[in-house]
Amino acid sequence: ARGGRKPGTKLSVGTNPLTYANFILFKGKNLYYIKEIDIKRSFLMKHISPSIYEAFEIISYIDRFMPFEKRDYKIYALIISLLKDLEKRSISNIFYLTLLIEFLGFKPDVSHCSICKRPLNDKFFYIDIENGISICKTCLNQEKRGIIEIDRDIGEFLKSPKRKNILNRMQRDKLYSIVISYLEHLNVKI
């Protein structure tokens, strides 16, 4: 939107990154223009912490996957929760990225094998990144690329990501790389 980035205007404060505000816009010929801004809260921190980079990473994925002008209450609530956690410096980017995949409708069923429909109860199962499906050991085709092994704890987290702290550091790092690969693959497909 035009009108909010001019230095020194009263509107410029409301367009700072990590600012929660209500905007009144009007549509011009080709752009939206800001008429008014009602700042609800600024989450901008005085000291930059690693959490701010994680927040921007999550927001960049939301920006990539959300269609322009689409309203989605779950994504909105996810962003507000992210900003509140940022303020407390307790961001778990894997938690938010996993919820984002779920809210966008791309979460694979990690309870059952997508091929044979049997429950995934083994110590390990696999996710086919290309097709977004879960596969049991029996149905696994070793020749296929884009297959990632998932252990039971990571599978439990994927079933219920609302439980933030059930993974150890190594599991979080592995899941983070899986989620990023999955999001990048989805970005190419969309």
Sequence and secondary structure as in RCSB ss.txt:
>XXXX:A:sequence
ARGGRKPGTKLSVGTNPLTYANFILFKGKNLYYIKEIDIKRSFLMKHISPSIYEAFEIISYIDRFMPFEKRDYKI
YALIISLLKDLEKRSISNIFYLTLLIEFLGFKPDVSHCSICKRPLNDKFFYIDIENGISICKTCLNQEKRGIIEI
DRDIGEFLKSPKRKNILNRMQRDKLYSIVISYLEHLNVKI
>XXXX:A:secstr
 BTSSSTTSTTGGGGSTTEEEEEEEEE SSSEEEEEEEEEEE   SS  HHHHHHHHHHHHHHHHS TT   HHH
HHHHHHHHHHHHHT   HHHHHHHHHHHTT     SB TTT  B  SSEEEEETTTTEEE TTT  TT SSEEEE
EHHHHHHHH TT TT S HHHHHHHHHHHHHHHHHHHHH 
